[in-house]
């Protein structure tokens, strides 16, 4: 009866996975850092933060990007980690 809801949920999950893969590809091109290395960094960062807080891994993200930093506005590789802490 409610199969149409299941299909939308599966479709949404698939869309999110595809979006994350595309972001990883773009990030790799911008930063010249392999996906394997990025995954290792993500796991290590999460592991360290989990020593102090309980992190909601499903809602947390760690990624690389380029940002202009400093007075010179030089473009640098930046690691961004957004972690949702469970209460």
C-alpha positions as CSV (number, residue, x, y, z in Angstrom):
1,X,0.0,0.0,0.0
2,X,2.8,2.5,0.9
3,X,5.3,1.2,-1.6
4,X,5.5,4.7,-3.2
5,X,7.1,6.0,0.1
6,X,9.7,3.3,0.0
7,X,10.7,4.1,-3.6
8,X,11.2,7.8,-2.7
9,X,13.3,6.9,0.3
10,X,15.5,4.6,-1.8
11,X,15.7,7.2,-4.6
12,X,16.7,9.9,-2.0
13,X,19.5,7.7,-0.6
14,X,20.7,7.0,-4.1
15,X,20.7,10.7,-4.9
16,X,22.7,11.4,-1.7
17,X,25.3,8.8,-2.6
18,X,25.7,10.1,-6.1
19,X,26.0,13.6,-4.8
20,X,28.7,12.6,-2.3
21,X,30.6,10.7,-5.0
22,X,30.5,13.7,-7.3
23,X,31.8,16.0,-4.5
24,X,34.6,13.6,-3.9
25,X,35.6,13.5,-7.6
26,X,35.6,17.3,-7.8
27,X,37.5,17.6,-4.5
28,X,40.1,15.2,-5.7
29,X,40.6,17.2,-8.9
30,X,40.9,20.5,-6.9
31,X,43.3,19.2,-4.2
32,X,45.2,16.4,-5.9
33,X,44.6,14.2,-2.8
34,X,43.5,10.6,-3.3
35,X,40.2,9.3,-2.1
36,X,41.9,6.6,-0.1
37,X,44.0,9.2,1.8
38,X,40.9,11.3,2.4
39,X,39.0,8.4,3.8
40,X,41.9,7.6,6.1
41,X,41.9,11.2,7.4
42,X,38.1,11.1,7.9
43,X,38.3,8.0,10.0
44,X,41.2,9.3,12.0
45,X,39.5,12.7,12.7
46,X,36.3,10.9,13.7
47,X,38.2,8.5,16.0
48,X,39.9,11.3,17.8
49,X,36.7,13.4,18.3
50,X,34.9,10.2,19.5
51,X,37.4,10.0,22.4
52,X,35.8,13.2,23.8
53,X,32.3,13.3,22.4
54,X,29.7,10.9,21.0
55,X,29.5,11.8,17.3
56,X,26.5,11.2,15.0
57,X,28.5,9.7,12.2
58,X,25.6,9.7,9.8
59,X,25.1,13.4,10.0
60,X,28.7,14.4,10.1
61,X,31.0,15.3,7.1
62,X,34.7,15.8,6.6
63,X,35.9,17.1,3.3
64,X,38.7,19.0,1.5
65,X,38.2,22.2,-0.4
66,X,40.1,25.2,-1.5
67,X,39.8,28.6,0.2
68,X,41.5,31.9,-0.1
69,X,43.2,32.5,3.3
70,X,45.2,35.3,4.8
71,X,46.0,38.8,3.8
72,X,47.3,37.7,0.5
73,X,44.1,35.7,-0.2
74,X,46.3,32.8,-1.4
75,X,44.2,29.7,-2.3
76,X,45.0,26.8,0.0
77,X,43.7,23.3,0.6
78,X,41.5,23.2,3.7
79,X,40.2,20.3,5.6
80,X,36.6,21.0,6.9
81,X,35.0,18.8,9.5
82,X,31.4,19.3,10.6
83,X,30.5,16.9,13.3
84,X,27.1,16.5,15.0
85,X,27.5,15.7,18.7
86,X,24.9,13.5,20.2
87,X,23.3,14.8,23.4
